[in-house]
Amino acid sequence: MLPNWFVAREEKPEFWTEERCFITELMNTDASPETSLAVARVEAGVTTQLHRLEGICERYVVRKGEGIVEIDGVRQFLSVGDQAIIPPGAAQRIANTGSTDLEFYCVCTPRFVPESYVDLETGGVDA
C-alpha cells in the first residue's frame, strides 16, 4: 500500500489554451489543494489574454526568455530569474518581447482550478 503523501507521476503533455499560451501542468492534484505548479510557454511576439484568477495568488518565475508582465495596468520587464507575484483578482497578462519562447513557472495558491479563470478581453470564461 502506498503512503497517503505519495503522488505518482502522471504524464501530462503540454496543451494550448485560449489564453494564447501553452501549459504543462507539473503538479495540480486534489491531494494538494493548497498549491499547483505549471510551466507556461508563450511564443515570440505573443501577448497572453488579459484575465484574472478569482481567489488565487499566482507567482511567475521566469526560466527562459524575456517579456513584459502587466498586473492591474502596471508593466514590468522580466527576464530569467525574475519573479512576479500576482494577487488574487488582479488583471494580468504577459507579452513575449524576445525572439525565442518565453517560459515561466506558475505557482498558484490555492491550486489553479479552471473555474477561477475570468477572461477580461471578451467577457467569457476560458482556461
Rosetta constraint file for C-alpha pairs under 8 A:
AtomPair CA 2 CA 6 HARMONIC 6.79 0.50
AtomPair CA 5 CA 31 HARMONIC 7.83 0.50
AtomPair CA 7 CA 31 HARMONIC 7.68 0.50
AtomPair CA 12 CA 24 HARMONIC 6.85 0.50
AtomPair CA 12 CA 25 HARMONIC 6.59 0.50
AtomPair CA 12 CA 26 HARMONIC 7.70 0.50
AtomPair CA 13 CA 24 HARMONIC 6.28 0.50
AtomPair CA 14 CA 22 HARMONIC 6.29 0.50
AtomPair CA 14 CA 23 HARMONIC 5.36 0.50
AtomPair CA 14 CA 24 HARMONIC 4.40 0.50
AtomPair CA 14 CA 25 HARMONIC 7.51 0.50
AtomPair CA 15 CA 22 HARMONIC 5.35 0.50
AtomPair CA 15 CA 23 HARMONIC 5.40 0.50
AtomPair CA 15 CA 24 HARMONIC 6.58 0.50
AtomPair CA 16 CA 20 HARMONIC 7.20 0.50
AtomPair CA 16 CA 21 HARMONIC 5.93 0.50
AtomPair CA 16 CA 22 HARMONIC 4.42 0.50
AtomPair CA 16 CA 23 HARMONIC 6.46 0.50
AtomPair CA 17 CA 21 HARMONIC 5.71 0.50
AtomPair CA 17 CA 22 HARMONIC 6.06 0.50
AtomPair CA 17 CA 23 HARMONIC 7.25 0.50
AtomPair CA 17 CA 127 HARMONIC 6.16 0.50
AtomPair CA 18 CA 49 HARMONIC 7.76 0.50
AtomPair CA 18 CA 126 HARMONIC 6.53 0.50
AtomPair CA 18 CA 127 HARMONIC 6.47 0.50
AtomPair CA 19 CA 48 HARMONIC 5.45 0.50
AtomPair CA 19 CA 49 HARMONIC 4.79 0.50
AtomPair CA 19 CA 50 HARMONIC 8.00 0.50
AtomPair CA 19 CA 126 HARMONIC 7.52 0.50
AtomPair CA 19 CA 127 HARMONIC 6.87 0.50
AtomPair CA 20 CA 42 HARMONIC 7.31 0.50
AtomPair CA 20 CA 46 HARMONIC 7.38 0.50
AtomPair CA 20 CA 47 HARMONIC 7.25 0.50
AtomPair CA 20 CA 48 HARMONIC 5.17 0.50
AtomPair CA 20 CA 49 HARMONIC 6.44 0.50
AtomPair CA 21 CA 40 HARMONIC 6.64 0.50
AtomPair CA 21 CA 41 HARMONIC 5.70 0.50
AtomPair CA 21 CA 42 HARMONIC 4.89 0.50
AtomPair CA 21 CA 43 HARMONIC 7.22 0.50
AtomPair CA 21 CA 48 HARMONIC 6.55 0.50
AtomPair CA 22 CA 40 HARMONIC 5.66 0.50
AtomPair CA 22 CA 41 HARMONIC 5.00 0.50
AtomPair CA 22 CA 42 HARMONIC 6.55 0.50
AtomPair CA 23 CA 38 HARMONIC 6.66 0.50
AtomPair CA 23 CA 39 HARMONIC 5.71 0.50
AtomPair CA 23 CA 40 HARMONIC 4.66 0.50
AtomPair CA 23 CA 41 HARMONIC 6.40 0.50
AtomPair CA 24 CA 38 HARMONIC 5.49 0.50
AtomPair CA 24 CA 39 HARMONIC 5.15 0.50
AtomPair CA 24 CA 40 HARMONIC 6.58 0.50
AtomPair CA 25 CA 37 HARMONIC 6.37 0.50
AtomPair CA 25 CA 38 HARMONIC 4.26 0.50
AtomPair CA 25 CA 39 HARMONIC 6.48 0.50
AtomPair CA 26 CA 36 HARMONIC 7.77 0.50
AtomPair CA 26 CA 37 HARMONIC 5.49 0.50
AtomPair CA 26 CA 38 HARMONIC 5.04 0.50
AtomPair CA 26 CA 39 HARMONIC 7.29 0.50
AtomPair CA 27 CA 36 HARMONIC 5.22 0.50
AtomPair CA 27 CA 37 HARMONIC 4.93 0.50
AtomPair CA 27 CA 38 HARMONIC 6.63 0.50
AtomPair CA 28 CA 32 HARMONIC 7.27 0.50
AtomPair CA 28 CA 33 HARMONIC 7.74 0.50
AtomPair CA 28 CA 35 HARMONIC 7.28 0.50
AtomPair CA 28 CA 36 HARMONIC 4.68 0.50
AtomPair CA 28 CA 37 HARMONIC 6.54 0.50
AtomPair CA 28 CA 111 HARMONIC 6.54 0.50
AtomPair CA 28 CA 112 HARMONIC 7.24 0.50
AtomPair CA 29 CA 33 HARMONIC 6.54 0.50
AtomPair CA 29 CA 36 HARMONIC 7.51 0.50
AtomPair CA 32 CA 36 HARMONIC 7.68 0.50
AtomPair CA 32 CA 111 HARMONIC 7.75 0.50
AtomPair CA 33 CA 110 HARMONIC 6.15 0.50
AtomPair CA 33 CA 111 HARMONIC 5.47 0.50
AtomPair CA 34 CA 109 HARMONIC 5.60 0.50
AtomPair CA 34 CA 110 HARMONIC 4.26 0.50
AtomPair CA 34 CA 111 HARMONIC 5.47 0.50
AtomPair CA 35 CA 107 HARMONIC 6.95 0.50
AtomPair CA 35 CA 108 HARMONIC 5.50 0.50
AtomPair CA 35 CA 109 HARMONIC 4.71 0.50
AtomPair CA 35 CA 110 HARMONIC 4.94 0.50
AtomPair CA 35 CA 111 HARMONIC 4.21 0.50
AtomPair CA 35 CA 112 HARMONIC 7.61 0.50
AtomPair CA 36 CA 106 HARMONIC 7.90 0.50
AtomPair CA 36 CA 107 HARMONIC 5.73 0.50
AtomPair CA 36 CA 108 HARMONIC 5.18 0.50
AtomPair CA 36 CA 109 HARMONIC 6.81 0.50
AtomPair CA 36 CA 110 HARMONIC 7.20 0.50
AtomPair CA 36 CA 111 HARMONIC 4.39 0.50
AtomPair CA 36 CA 112 HARMONIC 6.07 0.50
AtomPair CA 37 CA 105 HARMONIC 6.91 0.50
AtomPair CA 37 CA 106 HARMONIC 5.61 0.50
AtomPair CA 37 CA 107 HARMONIC 4.68 0.50
AtomPair CA 37 CA 108 HARMONIC 6.54 0.50
AtomPair CA 37 CA 111 HARMONIC 7.92 0.50
AtomPair CA 38 CA 105 HARMONIC 5.68 0.50
AtomPair CA 38 CA 106 HARMONIC 5.10 0.50
AtomPair CA 38 CA 107 HARMONIC 6.71 0.50
AtomPair CA 39 CA 103 HARMONIC 6.72 0.50
AtomPair CA 39 CA 104 HARMONIC 5.61 0.50
AtomPair CA 39 CA 105 HARMONIC 4.52 0.50
AtomPair CA 39 CA 106 HARMONIC 5.96 0.50
AtomPair CA 40 CA 103 HARMONIC 5.56 0.50
AtomPair CA 40 CA 104 HARMONIC 5.45 0.50
AtomPair CA 40 CA 105 HARMONIC 6.33 0.50
AtomPair CA 40 CA 106 HARMONIC 6.88 0.50
AtomPair CA 41 CA 101 HARMONIC 6.45 0.50
AtomPair CA 41 CA 102 HARMONIC 5.64 0.50
AtomPair CA 41 CA 103 HARMONIC 4.52 0.50
AtomPair CA 41 CA 104 HARMONIC 6.80 0.50
AtomPair CA 42 CA 46 HARMONIC 6.45 0.50
AtomPair CA 42 CA 47 HARMONIC 7.67 0.50
AtomPair CA 42 CA 48 HARMONIC 7.56 0.50
AtomPair CA 42 CA 95 HARMONIC 7.89 0.50
AtomPair CA 42 CA 96 HARMONIC 6.39 0.50
AtomPair CA 42 CA 101 HARMONIC 5.70 0.50
AtomPair CA 42 CA 102 HARMONIC 5.11 0.50
AtomPair CA 42 CA 103 HARMONIC 6.47 0.50
AtomPair CA 43 CA 96 HARMONIC 6.71 0.50
AtomPair CA 43 CA 100 HARMONIC 6.90 0.50
AtomPair CA 43 CA 101 HARMONIC 4.64 0.50
AtomPair CA 43 CA 102 HARMONIC 6.38 0.50
AtomPair CA 44 CA 96 HARMONIC 5.39 0.50
AtomPair CA 44 CA 97 HARMONIC 6.63 0.50
AtomPair CA 44 CA 98 HARMONIC 5.93 0.50
AtomPair CA 44 CA 99 HARMONIC 5.36 0.50
AtomPair CA 44 CA 100 HARMONIC 5.38 0.50
AtomPair CA 44 CA 101 HARMONIC 5.37 0.50
AtomPair CA 44 CA 102 HARMONIC 7.10 0.50
AtomPair CA 45 CA 95 HARMONIC 7.12 0.50
AtomPair CA 45 CA 96 HARMONIC 5.46 0.50
AtomPair CA 45 CA 97 HARMONIC 6.00 0.50
AtomPair CA 45 CA 98 HARMONIC 7.21 0.50
AtomPair CA 45 CA 99 HARMONIC 7.52 0.50
AtomPair CA 46 CA 95 HARMONIC 5.84 0.50
AtomPair CA 46 CA 96 HARMONIC 5.64 0.50
AtomPair CA 46 CA 97 HARMONIC 8.00 0.50
AtomPair CA 47 CA 93 HARMONIC 6.96 0.50
AtomPair CA 47 CA 94 HARMONIC 5.63 0.50
AtomPair CA 47 CA 95 HARMONIC 4.00 0.50
AtomPair CA 47 CA 96 HARMONIC 6.26 0.50
AtomPair CA 48 CA 93 HARMONIC 5.34 0.50
AtomPair CA 48 CA 94 HARMONIC 5.55 0.50
AtomPair CA 48 CA 95 HARMONIC 6.37 0.50
AtomPair CA 49 CA 93 HARMONIC 5.98 0.50
AtomPair CA 49 CA 119 HARMONIC 7.22 0.50
AtomPair CA 49 CA 120 HARMONIC 7.69 0.50
AtomPair CA 49 CA 121 HARMONIC 6.74 0.50
AtomPair CA 50 CA 91 HARMONIC 6.50 0.50
AtomPair CA 50 CA 92 HARMONIC 5.50 0.50
AtomPair CA 50 CA 93 HARMONIC 4.97 0.50
AtomPair CA 50 CA 119 HARMONIC 6.49 0.50
AtomPair CA 50 CA 120 HARMONIC 5.38 0.50
AtomPair CA 50 CA 121 HARMONIC 5.77 0.50
AtomPair CA 51 CA 91 HARMONIC 5.44 0.50
AtomPair CA 51 CA 92 HARMONIC 5.48 0.50
AtomPair CA 51 CA 93 HARMONIC 6.71 0.50
AtomPair CA 51 CA 117 HARMONIC 6.97 0.50
AtomPair CA 51 CA 118 HARMONIC 5.45 0.50
AtomPair CA 51 CA 119 HARMONIC 4.61 0.50
AtomPair CA 51 CA 120 HARMONIC 4.81 0.50
AtomPair CA 51 CA 121 HARMONIC 7.20 0.50
AtomPair CA 52 CA 88 HARMONIC 7.52 0.50
AtomPair CA 52 CA 89 HARMONIC 5.24 0.50
AtomPair CA 52 CA 90 HARMONIC 5.46 0.50
AtomPair CA 52 CA 91 HARMONIC 4.78 0.50
AtomPair CA 52 CA 92 HARMONIC 5.98 0.50
AtomPair CA 52 CA 116 HARMONIC 7.94 0.50
AtomPair CA 52 CA 117 HARMONIC 6.04 0.50
AtomPair CA 52 CA 118 HARMONIC 5.29 0.50
AtomPair CA 52 CA 119 HARMONIC 6.90 0.50
AtomPair CA 52 CA 120 HARMONIC 7.20 0.50
AtomPair CA 53 CA 57 HARMONIC 7.56 0.50
AtomPair CA 53 CA 88 HARMONIC 5.94 0.50
AtomPair CA 53 CA 89 HARMONIC 5.27 0.50
AtomPair CA 53 CA 90 HARMONIC 7.15 0.50
AtomPair CA 53 CA 116 HARMONIC 5.06 0.50
AtomPair CA 53 CA 117 HARMONIC 4.83 0.50
AtomPair CA 53 CA 118 HARMONIC 6.23 0.50
AtomPair CA 54 CA 88 HARMONIC 5.69 0.50
AtomPair CA 54 CA 89 HARMONIC 4.85 0.50
AtomPair CA 54 CA 116 HARMONIC 4.83 0.50
AtomPair CA 54 CA 117 HARMONIC 6.63 0.50
AtomPair CA 54 CA 118 HARMONIC 7.36 0.50
AtomPair CA 55 CA 88 HARMONIC 5.00 0.50
AtomPair CA 55 CA 89 HARMONIC 6.46 0.50
AtomPair CA 55 CA 110 HARMONIC 7.82 0.50
AtomPair CA 55 CA 116 HARMONIC 6.99 0.50
AtomPair CA 56 CA 87 HARMONIC 7.25 0.50
AtomPair CA 56 CA 88 HARMONIC 4.69 0.50
AtomPair CA 56 CA 89 HARMONIC 7.33 0.50
AtomPair CA 56 CA 108 HARMONIC 6.31 0.50
AtomPair CA 56 CA 109 HARMONIC 5.55 0.50
AtomPair CA 56 CA 110 HARMONIC 5.71 0.50
AtomPair CA 56 CA 111 HARMONIC 7.32 0.50
AtomPair CA 56 CA 112 HARMONIC 7.08 0.50
AtomPair CA 56 CA 116 HARMONIC 7.39 0.50
AtomPair CA 57 CA 85 HARMONIC 7.38 0.50
AtomPair CA 57 CA 86 HARMONIC 5.76 0.50
AtomPair CA 57 CA 87 HARMONIC 4.81 0.50
AtomPair CA 57 CA 88 HARMONIC 4.64 0.50
AtomPair CA 57 CA 108 HARMONIC 5.66 0.50
AtomPair CA 57 CA 109 HARMONIC 5.34 0.50
AtomPair CA 57 CA 110 HARMONIC 7.18 0.50
AtomPair CA 58 CA 85 HARMONIC 6.13 0.50
AtomPair CA 58 CA 86 HARMONIC 5.07 0.50
AtomPair CA 58 CA 87 HARMONIC 6.67 0.50
AtomPair CA 58 CA 88 HARMONIC 7.35 0.50
AtomPair CA 58 CA 106 HARMONIC 6.45 0.50
AtomPair CA 58 CA 107 HARMONIC 5.59 0.50
AtomPair CA 58 CA 108 HARMONIC 4.48 0.50
AtomPair CA 58 CA 109 HARMONIC 6.61 0.50
AtomPair CA 59 CA 83 HARMONIC 6.93 0.50
AtomPair CA 59 CA 84 HARMONIC 5.58 0.50
AtomPair CA 59 CA 85 HARMONIC 4.51 0.50
AtomPair CA 59 CA 86 HARMONIC 5.88 0.50
AtomPair CA 59 CA 105 HARMONIC 7.68 0.50
AtomPair CA 59 CA 106 HARMONIC 5.55 0.50
AtomPair CA 59 CA 107 HARMONIC 5.08 0.50
AtomPair CA 59 CA 108 HARMONIC 6.46 0.50
AtomPair CA 60 CA 83 HARMONIC 5.34 0.50
AtomPair CA 60 CA 84 HARMONIC 5.08 0.50
AtomPair CA 60 CA 85 HARMONIC 6.59 0.50
AtomPair CA 60 CA 104 HARMONIC 5.97 0.50
AtomPair CA 60 CA 105 HARMONIC 5.47 0.50
AtomPair CA 60 CA 106 HARMONIC 4.92 0.50
AtomPair CA 60 CA 107 HARMONIC 6.69 0.50
AtomPair CA 61 CA 80 HARMONIC 7.85 0.50
AtomPair CA 61 CA 81 HARMONIC 6.26 0.50
AtomPair CA 61 CA 82 HARMONIC 5.91 0.50
AtomPair CA 61 CA 83 HARMONIC 4.51 0.50
AtomPair CA 61 CA 84 HARMONIC 6.79 0.50
AtomPair CA 61 CA 104 HARMONIC 5.21 0.50
AtomPair CA 61 CA 105 HARMONIC 5.02 0.50
AtomPair CA 61 CA 106 HARMONIC 6.83 0.50
AtomPair CA 62 CA 66 HARMONIC 7.70 0.50
AtomPair CA 62 CA 78 HARMONIC 7.23 0.50
AtomPair CA 62 CA 79 HARMONIC 6.15 0.50
AtomPair CA 62 CA 80 HARMONIC 4.89 0.50
AtomPair CA 62 CA 81 HARMONIC 5.30 0.50
AtomPair CA 62 CA 82 HARMONIC 5.67 0.50
AtomPair CA 62 CA 83 HARMONIC 6.43 0.50
AtomPair CA 62 CA 102 HARMONIC 7.72 0.50
AtomPair CA 62 CA 103 HARMONIC 6.10 0.50
AtomPair CA 62 CA 104 HARMONIC 4.12 0.50
AtomPair CA 62 CA 105 HARMONIC 6.40 0.50
AtomPair CA 63 CA 79 HARMONIC 7.91 0.50
AtomPair CA 63 CA 80 HARMONIC 5.09 0.50
AtomPair CA 63 CA 81 HARMONIC 6.17 0.50
AtomPair CA 63 CA 102 HARMONIC 7.89 0.50
AtomPair CA 63 CA 103 HARMONIC 5.63 0.50
AtomPair CA 63 CA 104 HARMONIC 5.17 0.50
AtomPair CA 63 CA 105 HARMONIC 7.14 0.50
AtomPair CA 64 CA 79 HARMONIC 7.39 0.50
AtomPair CA 64 CA 80 HARMONIC 5.58 0.50
AtomPair CA 64 CA 101 HARMONIC 7.20 0.50
AtomPair CA 64 CA 102 HARMONIC 5.48 0.50
AtomPair CA 64 CA 103 HARMONIC 4.95 0.50
AtomPair CA 64 CA 104 HARMONIC 6.82 0.50
AtomPair CA 65 CA 79 HARMONIC 6.12 0.50
AtomPair CA 65 CA 80 HARMONIC 6.37 0.50
AtomPair CA 65 CA 96 HARMONIC 7.80 0.50
AtomPair CA 65 CA 98 HARMONIC 6.35 0.50
AtomPair CA 65 CA 100 HARMONIC 6.32 0.50
AtomPair CA 65 CA 101 HARMONIC 6.04 0.50
AtomPair CA 65 CA 102 HARMONIC 4.38 0.50
AtomPair CA 65 CA 103 HARMONIC 6.44 0.50
AtomPair CA 66 CA 77 HARMONIC 7.45 0.50
AtomPair CA 66 CA 78 HARMONIC 5.60 0.50
AtomPair CA 66 CA 79 HARMONIC 4.36 0.50
AtomPair CA 66 CA 80 HARMONIC 6.83 0.50
AtomPair CA 66 CA 96 HARMONIC 6.19 0.50
AtomPair CA 66 CA 97 HARMONIC 6.16 0.50
AtomPair CA 66 CA 98 HARMONIC 5.60 0.50
AtomPair CA 66 CA 102 HARMONIC 5.85 0.50
AtomPair CA 67 CA 77 HARMONIC 5.78 0.50
AtomPair CA 67 CA 78 HARMONIC 5.39 0.50
AtomPair CA 67 CA 79 HARMONIC 6.64 0.50
AtomPair CA 67 CA 94 HARMONIC 6.70 0.50
AtomPair CA 67 CA 95 HARMONIC 5.30 0.50
AtomPair CA 67 CA 96 HARMONIC 4.34 0.50
AtomPair CA 67 CA 97 HARMONIC 4.73 0.50
AtomPair CA 67 CA 98 HARMONIC 6.58 0.50
AtomPair CA 67 CA 102 HARMONIC 7.04 0.50
AtomPair CA 68 CA 75 HARMONIC 6.31 0.50
AtomPair CA 68 CA 76 HARMONIC 5.38 0.50
AtomPair CA 68 CA 77 HARMONIC 4.36 0.50
AtomPair CA 68 CA 78 HARMONIC 5.88 0.50
AtomPair CA 68 CA 94 HARMONIC 5.64 0.50
AtomPair CA 68 CA 95 HARMONIC 5.21 0.50
AtomPair CA 68 CA 96 HARMONIC 6.70 0.50
AtomPair CA 68 CA 97 HARMONIC 6.85 0.50
AtomPair CA 69 CA 75 HARMONIC 5.59 0.50
AtomPair CA 69 CA 76 HARMONIC 5.43 0.50
AtomPair CA 69 CA 77 HARMONIC 6.44 0.50
AtomPair CA 69 CA 78 HARMONIC 6.99 0.50
AtomPair CA 69 CA 84 HARMONIC 7.94 0.50
AtomPair CA 69 CA 92 HARMONIC 7.39 0.50
AtomPair CA 69 CA 93 HARMONIC 5.96 0.50
AtomPair CA 69 CA 94 HARMONIC 4.22 0.50
AtomPair CA 69 CA 95 HARMONIC 6.36 0.50
AtomPair CA 70 CA 74 HARMONIC 5.31 0.50
AtomPair CA 70 CA 75 HARMONIC 4.32 0.50
AtomPair CA 70 CA 76 HARMONIC 6.52 0.50
AtomPair CA 70 CA 91 HARMONIC 7.86 0.50
AtomPair CA 70 CA 92 HARMONIC 5.49 0.50
AtomPair CA 70 CA 93 HARMONIC 5.42 0.50
AtomPair CA 70 CA 94 HARMONIC 6.04 0.50
AtomPair CA 71 CA 75 HARMONIC 6.59 0.50
AtomPair CA 71 CA 86 HARMONIC 6.91 0.50
AtomPair CA 71 CA 90 HARMONIC 6.35 0.50
AtomPair CA 71 CA 91 HARMONIC 5.63 0.50
AtomPair CA 71 CA 92 HARMONIC 4.60 0.50
AtomPair CA 71 CA 93 HARMONIC 6.93 0.50
AtomPair CA 72 CA 90 HARMONIC 5.68 0.50
AtomPair CA 72 CA 91 HARMONIC 4.86 0.50
AtomPair CA 72 CA 92 HARMONIC 6.36 0.50
AtomPair CA 73 CA 91 HARMONIC 7.53 0.50
AtomPair CA 73 CA 92 HARMONIC 7.99 0.50
AtomPair CA 78 CA 82 HARMONIC 5.63 0.50
AtomPair CA 78 CA 83 HARMONIC 7.36 0.50
AtomPair CA 86 CA 90 HARMONIC 6.51 0.50
AtomPair CA 86 CA 92 HARMONIC 7.72 0.50
AtomPair CA 91 CA 120 HARMONIC 7.65 0.50
AtomPair CA 96 CA 101 HARMONIC 7.35 0.50
AtomPair CA 96 CA 102 HARMONIC 5.92 0.50
AtomPair CA 98 CA 102 HARMONIC 7.48 0.50
AtomPair CA 108 CA 112 HARMONIC 5.84 0.50
AtomPair CA 112 CA 116 HARMONIC 7.19 0.50
AtomPair CA 113 CA 117 HARMONIC 7.60 0.50
AtomPair CA 114 CA 126 HARMONIC 7.53 0.50
AtomPair CA 114 CA 127 HARMONIC 5.58 0.50
AtomPair CA 115 CA 125 HARMONIC 7.84 0.50
AtomPair CA 117 CA 125 HARMONIC 6.25 0.50
AtomPair CA 117 CA 126 HARMONIC 6.53 0.50
AtomPair CA 117 CA 127 HARMONIC 6.27 0.50
AtomPair CA 118 CA 123 HARMONIC 7.49 0.50
AtomPair CA 118 CA 124 HARMONIC 6.95 0.50
AtomPair CA 118 CA 125 HARMONIC 5.04 0.50
AtomPair CA 118 CA 126 HARMONIC 6.93 0.50
AtomPair CA 119 CA 123 HARMONIC 5.46 0.50
AtomPair CA 119 CA 124 HARMONIC 5.32 0.50
AtomPair CA 119 CA 125 HARMONIC 5.16 0.50
AtomPair CA 119 CA 126 HARMONIC 6.26 0.50
AtomPair CA 120 CA 124 HARMONIC 7.49 0.50
